């Protein structure tokens, strides 16, 4: 047989072999989703017109223009639409059974972890099956939120960052513990028992933190001896509350202190200075009054809904003083000064009377803030990348960047227009809401 004939016979086998060699590289395209043709608001740079976002294995694979979509990928046509990261509600009491937000037994419970009370199953806390997506939140584009203990204690406990959907409860947890929640103000006062005044609140907080410092010193001495090989070293007796506060003192998590009045804000700042912990201000109705100082110290503020900021819970009675303190320019003044600002719904539920789903309106709240000086870009950042940064999860969510979780919204119009609908919601790359399908 001549050489030419051998080549002719071998050619089909060679082609088949090459195709088989290519199959492994083609196979992953079957698990790729491409959101194509929309205006992509990455929150990490300028808008990308006619952009594409590629998703694979729950992560963002590529973002940009003129991206080649692999053969076999599922294509979502977003032409004429907007694509952006999922909304993050920076402060909420969602998923906690009614009347279990505050531990009435003690004004100081740093050992309490809100994740132990988080219940994402069924309807109104009655379900016993798997995780049930909350349609109200998801229709509003909320893909992640911070859940916290209540605000009627000086130190209420440890909060967590969770997603609004997952395969199971544990898969919903982004960061836990995420912060130590505290309150300084009217709500932390306890009628007939300590503390009954702001002086008492500050003194009790200081006393608790001083005790935690002593515990940390003892713990540190044990850790030092153990590292040096001292087999006789013994740890201090376990104290869950002090262990949690040691994490705060070691800056493994920040303190989130709910404050509104200027004197309360300054008390929070003094505590942070004295005990050298990282601080986040919650509610902060009077924060704009010392915005330059907050900016210089890089202390972020999580504001309540701009349309009704006084419902944040910290000062539940709408007094004349509180009304006069409140300013609808709070967010814009803070951002202009250089303060990182996020918006939170501070939503809490009433059992079957209603769940803590006020976060579904956060895009509208952000739009409202633009009427009082906040730029469109900063308004959108206040419900995406800024809360992600403040909550310590910006490596996972908050912007559309390669490697981050594919928590993505497709909207039928500009996000800050009140007539805009969230059409599609992806969490971890899974399409969990499609308005066209009646979800």
C-alpha positions as CSV (number, residue, x, y, z in Angstrom):
1,X,0.0,0.0,0.0
2,X,1.5,3.4,-1.0
3,X,2.0,6.2,1.4
4,X,-0.8,8.3,0.0
5,X,-3.3,5.6,0.5
6,X,-2.1,5.1,4.2
7,X,-2.7,8.8,4.8
8,X,-6.2,8.6,3.3
9,X,-7.1,5.7,5.5
10,X,-5.6,7.3,8.6
11,X,-7.2,10.8,8.2
12,X,-10.7,9.9,9.5
13,X,-9.2,8.3,12.6
14,X,-7.0,11.4,13.1
15,X,-10.0,13.7,12.8
16,X,-12.0,11.6,15.3
17,X,-9.1,11.6,17.7
18,X,-8.7,15.4,17.5
19,X,-12.5,15.8,18.2
20,X,-12.2,13.6,21.2
21,X,-9.3,15.6,22.5
22,X,-11.3,18.7,22.2
23,X,-14.4,17.4,24.1
24,X,-13.0,18.1,27.6
25,X,-12.5,21.8,26.7
26,X,-15.9,22.0,25.1
27,X,-17.8,20.3,27.9
28,X,-17.6,23.2,30.4
29,X,-19.6,25.4,28.0
30,X,-22.6,23.2,28.8
31,X,-22.5,24.8,32.3
32,X,-21.9,28.4,31.1
33,X,-24.6,31.1,31.2
34,X,-24.1,34.3,29.2
35,X,-26.1,37.4,30.0
36,X,-25.5,39.3,26.8
37,X,-26.3,42.7,25.2
38,X,-27.3,44.8,28.2
39,X,-25.8,47.8,29.9
40,X,-23.6,46.3,32.6
41,X,-23.2,48.3,35.8
42,X,-20.3,46.5,37.4
43,X,-20.0,48.8,40.4
44,X,-16.2,48.4,40.0
45,X,-15.8,50.8,37.0
46,X,-17.6,52.5,34.2
47,X,-20.8,51.1,32.7
48,X,-20.3,48.7,29.8
49,X,-22.7,49.2,26.9
50,X,-23.7,46.1,25.0
51,X,-21.8,44.0,27.6
52,X,-21.6,40.4,28.4
53,X,-21.4,38.6,31.8
54,X,-20.3,34.9,31.6
55,X,-21.2,32.6,34.6
56,X,-19.8,29.2,35.3
57,X,-20.0,27.1,38.5
58,X,-21.7,29.9,40.4
59,X,-19.0,32.4,39.7
60,X,-18.4,35.2,37.3
61,X,-16.1,34.0,34.6
62,X,-15.8,37.1,32.4
63,X,-17.2,40.6,32.2
64,X,-16.8,43.0,29.3
65,X,-17.5,43.7,25.6
66,X,-16.8,41.5,22.6
67,X,-16.5,38.4,24.8
68,X,-16.7,35.2,22.9
69,X,-19.6,33.1,24.2
70,X,-18.6,29.4,24.2
71,X,-20.7,27.0,22.1
72,X,-23.4,25.3,24.1
73,X,-23.7,28.1,26.6
74,X,-27.2,29.2,27.8
75,X,-27.7,32.8,26.5
76,X,-29.9,35.3,28.3
77,X,-30.7,38.2,25.9
78,X,-30.4,41.4,27.9
79,X,-30.6,43.8,25.0
80,X,-32.1,47.1,26.1
81,X,-31.9,46.1,29.7
82,X,-29.6,46.7,32.7
83,X,-27.4,44.2,34.4
84,X,-26.0,44.8,37.9
85,X,-25.0,43.1,41.1
86,X,-27.6,41.9,43.6
87,X,-28.9,44.3,46.2
88,X,-27.4,44.0,49.7
89,X,-29.6,45.0,52.7
90,X,-27.0,46.2,55.1
91,X,-29.1,46.0,58.3
92,X,-32.2,43.9,58.9
93,X,-33.8,41.5,61.4
94,X,-35.1,39.2,58.6
95,X,-35.6,35.5,59.3
96,X,-35.8,35.8,63.1
97,X,-38.9,34.6,64.9
98,X,-41.0,37.4,66.4
99,X,-40.1,38.5,70.0
100,X,-36.8,36.6,69.9
101,X,-34.6,39.5,68.8
102,X,-33.8,40.7,72.3
103,X,-32.7,38.6,75.3
104,X,-34.6,40.3,78.1
105,X,-32.6,38.3,80.7
106,X,-29.6,40.6,80.5
107,X,-28.5,43.9,78.9
108,X,-25.1,42.2,78.0
109,X,-25.2,39.1,75.9
110,X,-22.2,39.1,73.5
111,X,-22.3,35.3,73.5
112,X,-25.6,35.3,71.6
113,X,-25.3,34.5,67.9
114,X,-28.2,35.6,65.7
115,X,-27.4,32.8,63.2
116,X,-28.8,30.3,65.8
117,X,-32.2,32.0,65.4
118,X,-32.1,32.4,61.6
119,X,-35.0,30.4,60.1
120,X,-35.3,30.5,56.3
121,X,-37.7,27.6,56.0
122,X,-41.3,27.7,54.9
123,X,-43.9,30.4,55.4
124,X,-43.9,32.7,58.4
125,X,-41.6,30.4,60.4
126,X,-44.0,27.4,60.0
127,X,-42.3,25.4,57.3
128,X,-40.3,22.3,58.0
129,X,-39.0,21.5,54.5
130,X,-36.0,23.0,52.8
131,X,-35.1,26.6,52.3
132,X,-37.9,28.6,50.8
133,X,-37.1,31.7,48.8
134,X,-38.7,34.8,50.0
135,X,-40.4,36.1,46.8
136,X,-40.9,39.6,48.2
137,X,-37.2,40.2,48.8
138,X,-36.0,38.5,45.7
139,X,-38.4,40.3,43.5
140,X,-36.8,43.5,44.9
141,X,-33.4,42.2,43.8
142,X,-32.1,41.5,47.3
143,X,-29.6,38.7,47.2
144,X,-27.8,39.2,50.5
145,X,-28.4,40.9,53.9
146,X,-27.0,41.5,57.3
147,X,-29.1,40.0,60.1
148,X,-28.7,41.2,63.7
149,X,-29.9,40.7,67.2
150,X,-32.3,43.3,68.4
151,X,-31.4,46.8,69.7
152,X,-32.9,46.8,73.2
153,X,-29.6,45.7,74.8
154,X,-26.3,47.4,75.3
155,X,-24.6,44.5,73.8
156,X,-27.0,42.2,72.0
157,X,-24.7,39.7,70.3
158,X,-23.2,38.7,67.1
159,X,-24.7,39.4,63.6
160,X,-24.2,37.5,60.4
161,X,-24.2,38.1,56.6
162,X,-26.4,35.7,54.7
163,X,-27.8,35.2,51.2
164,X,-31.5,35.2,50.5
165,X,-31.4,31.7,48.9
166,X,-29.2,28.6,49.0
167,X,-29.3,24.9,48.7
168,X,-29.5,24.7,52.5
169,X,-29.2,26.9,55.5
170,X,-25.4,26.6,55.8
171,X,-24.9,27.4,52.2
172,X,-26.6,30.8,52.7
173,X,-24.1,32.0,55.3
174,X,-21.5,34.4,53.9
175,X,-19.8,35.5,57.1
176,X,-20.5,34.6,60.7
177,X,-19.9,36.1,63.1
178,X,-19.8,39.4,61.1
179,X,-20.0,42.0,63.9
180,X,-20.8,42.6,67.5
181,X,-24.1,44.5,67.7
182,X,-24.5,47.2,70.4
183,X,-26.9,50.1,71.1
184,X,-26.3,53.4,72.8
185,X,-29.5,55.5,73.2
186,X,-33.1,55.4,74.5
187,X,-33.8,51.8,73.4
188,X,-31.0,50.3,75.5
189,X,-32.4,51.8,78.7
190,X,-34.3,49.3,80.9
191,X,-37.1,50.5,83.1
192,X,-36.6,49.5,86.7
193,X,-33.2,47.8,86.1
194,X,-29.7,48.7,85.0
195,X,-29.0,50.7,82.8
196,X,-31.6,53.4,83.2
197,X,-29.5,56.3,81.8
198,X,-27.0,57.0,79.1
199,X,-24.4,57.2,81.9
200,X,-25.3,53.7,82.9
201,X,-25.2,52.4,79.3
202,X,-21.6,53.8,78.8
203,X,-20.4,52.5,82.2
204,X,-21.8,49.0,81.6
205,X,-20.2,48.8,78.2
206,X,-16.9,50.0,79.6
207,X,-17.0,47.5,82.5
208,X,-17.8,44.7,80.1
209,X,-15.0,45.5,77.7
210,X,-12.5,46.0,80.6
211,X,-13.3,42.5,81.8
212,X,-12.9,41.2,78.2
213,X,-9.5,42.8,78.1
214,X,-8.4,41.0,81.3
215,X,-9.7,37.7,79.8
216,X,-7.8,38.4,76.6
217,X,-4.6,39.0,78.5
218,X,-5.0,35.7,80.4
219,X,-5.8,33.9,77.1
220,X,-2.9,35.5,75.4
221,X,-0.5,34.4,78.1
222,X,-1.8,30.8,77.8
223,X,-1.3,31.0,74.0
224,X,2.2,32.3,74.4
225,X,3.2,29.5,76.8
226,X,1.6,26.9,74.6
227,X,3.5,28.2,71.6
228,X,6.7,28.0,73.6
229,X,6.0,24.3,74.3
230,X,4.9,24.6,78.0
231,X,2.9,21.5,78.5
232,X,1.7,22.6,81.9
233,X,0.0,25.8,80.6
234,X,-3.7,25.8,81.2
235,X,-6.3,28.0,79.5
236,X,-8.6,30.3,81.4
237,X,-12.1,28.9,82.2
238,X,-14.3,29.3,79.2
239,X,-16.6,32.3,79.0
240,X,-18.5,32.5,75.7
241,X,-19.3,36.2,76.1
242,X,-15.7,37.2,76.8
243,X,-14.5,34.9,74.0
244,X,-16.7,36.8,71.6
245,X,-15.5,40.1,72.8
246,X,-11.9,39.0,72.4
247,X,-12.7,38.7,68.7
248,X,-13.8,42.3,68.8
249,X,-10.7,43.5,70.6
250,X,-8.5,41.6,68.2
251,X,-10.3,43.2,65.3
252,X,-11.5,39.9,64.0
253,X,-14.9,41.6,63.7
254,X,-16.1,45.1,64.1
255,X,-18.6,46.6,66.5
256,X,-21.9,47.9,65.0
257,X,-23.2,50.5,67.4
258,X,-26.7,51.8,66.8
259,X,-26.7,55.6,67.6
260,X,-28.5,58.7,66.5
261,X,-28.0,61.6,68.8
262,X,-24.6,63.4,68.6
263,X,-23.7,62.7,72.2
264,X,-24.4,59.0,71.7
265,X,-22.2,59.0,68.5
266,X,-19.4,60.6,70.5
267,X,-19.8,57.9,73.2
268,X,-19.4,55.3,70.5
269,X,-16.3,57.0,69.2
270,X,-14.8,57.2,72.7
271,X,-15.4,53.5,73.3
272,X,-13.7,52.6,70.0
273,X,-10.7,54.8,70.9
274,X,-10.4,53.4,74.4
275,X,-10.6,49.8,73.4
276,X,-9.2,50.1,69.9
277,X,-11.9,48.2,68.0
278,X,-13.2,48.7,64.5
279,X,-16.5,50.6,64.4
280,X,-19.6,50.8,62.2
281,X,-22.4,53.3,63.0
282,X,-25.9,52.1,62.5
283,X,-28.9,54.4,61.9
284,X,-26.8,57.5,62.5
285,X,-29.4,60.2,62.1
286,X,-27.0,62.8,63.4
287,X,-23.9,61.4,61.7
288,X,-23.8,64.3,59.1
289,X,-23.0,66.7,61.9
290,X,-19.5,65.2,62.4
291,X,-19.0,63.9,58.9
292,X,-15.5,65.2,58.5
293,X,-14.3,63.4,61.7
294,X,-16.0,60.2,60.6
295,X,-14.3,60.4,57.2
296,X,-10.9,61.1,58.7
297,X,-11.3,58.0,60.9
298,X,-12.8,55.9,58.1
299,X,-15.9,55.0,60.1
300,X,-18.7,53.8,57.8
301,X,-22.3,54.5,58.5
302,X,-25.3,52.2,57.7
303,X,-28.3,54.5,57.3
304,X,-32.0,53.6,57.5
305,X,-34.4,54.1,54.7
306,X,-34.1,57.7,53.5
307,X,-37.9,58.1,53.1
308,X,-38.5,57.3,56.8
309,X,-35.1,56.9,58.6
310,X,-36.6,57.3,62.1
311,X,-38.1,53.7,61.9
312,X,-34.7,52.2,62.4
313,X,-35.6,51.2,65.9
314,X,-32.9,52.9,67.8
315,X,-35.2,55.8,68.8
316,X,-38.6,54.3,68.4
317,X,-40.5,57.4,69.6
318,X,-40.6,60.2,67.1
319,X,-39.7,63.1,69.4
320,X,-39.4,66.7,68.3
321,X,-35.6,66.5,69.0
322,X,-35.3,63.5,66.7
323,X,-37.4,65.1,64.0
324,X,-35.3,68.2,64.1
325,X,-32.1,66.1,64.0
326,X,-33.2,64.1,60.9
327,X,-32.0,65.4,57.5
328,X,-32.8,63.9,54.1
329,X,-29.4,65.2,53.0
330,X,-27.7,62.9,55.5
331,X,-26.4,60.4,52.9
332,X,-25.2,63.0,50.4
333,X,-23.4,65.0,53.1
334,X,-21.7,62.0,54.5
335,X,-20.6,60.7,51.0
336,X,-19.4,64.2,50.0
337,X,-17.2,64.3,53.0
338,X,-15.7,60.9,52.1
339,X,-17.7,58.6,54.5
340,X,-18.6,55.1,53.2
341,X,-22.4,54.9,53.4
342,X,-24.7,51.9,52.9
343,X,-28.5,51.7,53.2
344,X,-30.3,49.2,55.3
345,X,-34.0,48.5,55.7
346,X,-33.7,47.8,59.4
347,X,-36.8,45.7,58.7
348,X,-38.2,43.5,61.4
349,X,-41.1,41.1,61.2
350,X,-44.4,40.6,63.1
351,X,-44.9,36.9,62.5
352,X,-48.0,36.2,60.3
353,X,-48.7,40.0,60.3
354,X,-45.7,40.6,58.0
355,X,-42.1,39.6,57.5
356,X,-39.0,41.7,57.5
357,X,-39.0,42.2,53.8
358,X,-38.8,46.0,53.6
359,X,-35.5,45.6,51.8
360,X,-37.3,45.0,48.6
361,X,-37.7,48.8,48.3
362,X,-34.0,49.6,48.7
363,X,-33.6,50.6,45.0
364,X,-36.4,53.0,45.4
365,X,-34.9,54.3,48.7
366,X,-31.6,54.8,46.8
367,X,-33.4,56.7,44.1
368,X,-35.1,58.9,46.7
369,X,-31.7,59.8,48.1
370,X,-30.6,61.2,44.7
371,X,-33.3,63.9,45.1
372,X,-31.3,65.1,48.1
373,X,-27.8,65.4,46.6
374,X,-26.6,61.8,46.3
375,X,-25.3,61.0,42.8
376,X,-26.7,58.0,40.9
377,X,-23.4,56.2,41.1
378,X,-23.2,56.6,44.9
379,X,-26.8,55.7,45.4
380,X,-26.3,52.4,43.5
381,X,-23.0,51.8,45.4
382,X,-24.9,52.3,48.7
383,X,-26.9,49.1,48.0
384,X,-24.2,47.0,46.4
385,X,-20.4,47.4,46.8
386,X,-20.5,49.7,49.9
387,X,-22.4,47.3,52.1
388,X,-20.3,44.5,50.8
389,X,-17.2,46.4,51.9
390,X,-18.6,47.4,55.3
391,X,-19.8,43.8,55.9
392,X,-16.5,42.4,55.0
393,X,-17.7,40.3,52.1
394,X,-16.5,42.4,49.1
395,X,-14.3,39.5,48.0
396,X,-17.5,37.6,47.3
397,X,-20.3,40.0,46.4
398,X,-21.2,43.6,45.7
399,X,-19.8,44.0,42.2
400,X,-19.6,42.2,38.9
401,X,-16.0,41.1,38.7
402,X,-14.2,37.9,37.7
403,X,-14.2,35.3,40.4
404,X,-17.0,36.8,42.5
405,X,-20.3,35.0,43.2
406,X,-22.7,35.3,40.4
407,X,-25.4,37.2,42.3
408,X,-26.8,39.2,39.4
409,X,-29.9,41.2,38.5
410,X,-31.4,41.9,35.0
411,X,-33.7,44.9,35.1
412,X,-36.0,46.1,32.3
413,X,-35.0,49.7,32.8
414,X,-32.7,52.0,34.7
415,X,-32.3,50.8,38.2
416,X,-33.2,54.1,39.9
417,X,-36.5,54.6,38.0
418,X,-39.5,53.7,40.0
419,X,-41.2,52.0,37.1
420,X,-38.3,49.6,36.6
421,X,-38.9,45.9,37.3
422,X,-36.3,43.3,38.3
423,X,-36.8,40.8,35.6
424,X,-34.3,38.1,36.6
425,X,-32.3,37.3,39.7
426,X,-29.4,35.0,39.8
427,X,-27.9,33.8,43.1
428,X,-24.7,31.7,42.9
429,X,-25.3,31.5,39.2
430,X,-28.8,29.9,39.6
431,X,-31.8,31.7,38.1
432,X,-34.1,31.9,41.0
433,X,-36.5,34.6,39.8
434,X,-37.8,35.1,36.3
435,X,-40.6,37.6,36.1
436,X,-41.6,36.4,32.6
437,X,-42.3,33.0,34.2
438,X,-44.5,34.5,36.9
439,X,-42.1,34.0,39.8
